[in-house]
Amino acid sequence: MTATLTETRAPMAAPRTFPRPGLIRLTGIELRKMADTRAGLWLIIATALISVAIVVIQLFAADPPDQTFVNMFQTTLFPVAVLLPVLGILSVTSEWTQRTALTTFALTPQRQRIVVAKALAAVVLGILALVPSLGFAAIGNVIAGGMDSAAGSWSFGGLLLAYALLFNVVNVLFGLAFGMLFMNSAVAIVLYFVVPTVWSVLTQMISGLKTTSEWLDLSVTSTPLFENAALSGGEWAKLAASIGLWVVLPGVLGLVRLLKREVS
């Protein structure tokens, strides 16, 4: 009589799976990444300091009737429009210059979701940037009212706030689009400052380009946003055309490049 030994094996455990991070979580991560680097932190600090300096200059240099909440708020938007887009650029280019793209796209292989998260983070950043602008303008207006009875008007319309929000968001997305298109911090930042400036100068110097600038110069088409009046259909069309040239077009080309670029 022989005994047969039967080898029994424990069933293999199913591979452990992890839930895919949600878009809200990815947006929060991308928003945090914009500020947790030394460059990002100093850009935010510099933007705040310049906004404060502008308010202080208005308190001593502007005529009392011009020292109003609206005027102070509008002037604080310009350093935001100039410097915060650089954060949008760095949010993309730092993935390649600091070699974090490998980790980012390994944890979330669907690159489209990362791009959407970065875009949403840029929108949130543009919204949050209004808070210090409103705060600095309010403090300056209180001081102005205490210095001169002719100053300190609090007249402010909701339409102006909506246009300021649009202005901030468009500019941050402008930077994000340039970052995706060039994927190099130095190149993207230099071209972000140089190309629109050269274009504006050329349209002012060459009379034949004046009509073109009214449609394709973002600094010109965004000017009505500061007039505290509803934009006409023609003004919306011109603004949309310039956004298409400076934000949508480089954004689409940059997206194609980002999706195809090899991560190393």
Sequence and secondary structure as in RCSB ss.txt:
>XXXX:A:sequence
MTATLTETRAPMAAPRTFPRPGLIRLTGIELRKMADTRAGLWLIIATALISVAIVVIQLFAADPPDQTFVNMFQT
TLFPVAVLLPVLGILSVTSEWTQRTALTTFALTPQRQRIVVAKALAAVVLGILALVPSLGFAAIGNVIAGGMDSA
AGSWSFGGLLLAYALLFNVVNVLFGLAFGMLFMNSAVAIVLYFVVPTVWSVLTQMISGLKTTSEWLDLSVTSTPL
FENAALSGGEWAKLAASIGLWVVLPGVLGLVRLLKREVS
>XXXX:A:secstr
                      HHHHHHHHHHHHHSSHHHHHHHHHHHHHHHHHHHHHHHHS GGG  HHHHHHH
HHHHHHHHHHHHHHHHHHHHHHTT HHHHHHH   HHHHHHHHHHHHHHHHHHTHHHHHHHHHHHHHHHHHH TT
       HHHHHHHHHHHHHHHHHHHHHHHHH  HHHHHHHHHHHHHHHHHHHHH GGGHHHHHHH HHHHTGGG
GSSS   HHHHHHHHHHHIIIIIHHHHHHHHHHHHS   
